[in-house]
Amino acid sequence: MPNLSLYSRVVLGGDPKQFSGIIMALRFGFKSAGGYLLGMIAMKKGIRAPLLTTAFLLAAAIVWGWSVPGYAYLMAFGLMGAGELGGA
C-alpha cells in the first residue's frame, strides 16, 4: 500500500498527501461493498472462495496500478481495500 501511495506522485503528477483523503474513501467504500459481496460468495460457494477472491483482488490491484494511467489509477486503492478483508 505505501508503494502504491508513493507511486501516485508519478501517475497523477501531484503530492501523495493531496490524494490521501480520496484514497482512504475508496478503500473504505470498496471494503464495505466487498464485505457484503464476500459474504454472499461464502454463503454460495463455501469458505475457500472468499479467500481466493481476496487474493485475486490484491493481485488485480497491483496489475491495475501498473497498467492504468491518470485518475483511474486510484481504483487500485479500492481493489486493495476489498482485498484486505482476506484476513477477516
C-alpha positions, 0 to 999 in steps of 0.5 A, spaced: 500 500 500 505 505 501 508 503 494 502 504 491 501 511 495 508 513 493 507 511 486 501 516 485 506 522 485 508 519 478 501 517 475 497 523 477 503 528 477 501 531 484 503 530 492 501 523 495 498 527 501 493 531 496 490 524 494 490 521 501 483 523 503 480 520 496 484 514 497 482 512 504 474 513 501 475 508 496 478 503 500 473 504 505 467 504 500 470 498 496 471 494 503 464 495 505 461 493 498 466 487 498 464 485 505 457 484 503 459 481 496 464 476 500 459 474 504 454 472 499 460 468 495 461 464 502 454 463 503 454 460 495 460 457 494 463 455 501 469 458 505 475 457 500 472 462 495 472 468 499 479 467 500 481 466 493 477 472 491 481 476 496 487 474 493 485 475 486 483 482 488 490 484 491 493 481 485 488 485 480 490 491 484 497 491 483 496 489 475 491 495 475 496 500 478 501 498 473 497 498 467 492 504 468 494 511 467 491 518 470 485 518 475 483 511 474 489 509 477 486 510 484 481 504 483 487 500 485 486 503 492 479 500 492 481 493 489 486 493 495 481 495 500 476 489 498 482 485 498 484 486 505 478 483 508 482 476 506 484 476 513 477 477 516 
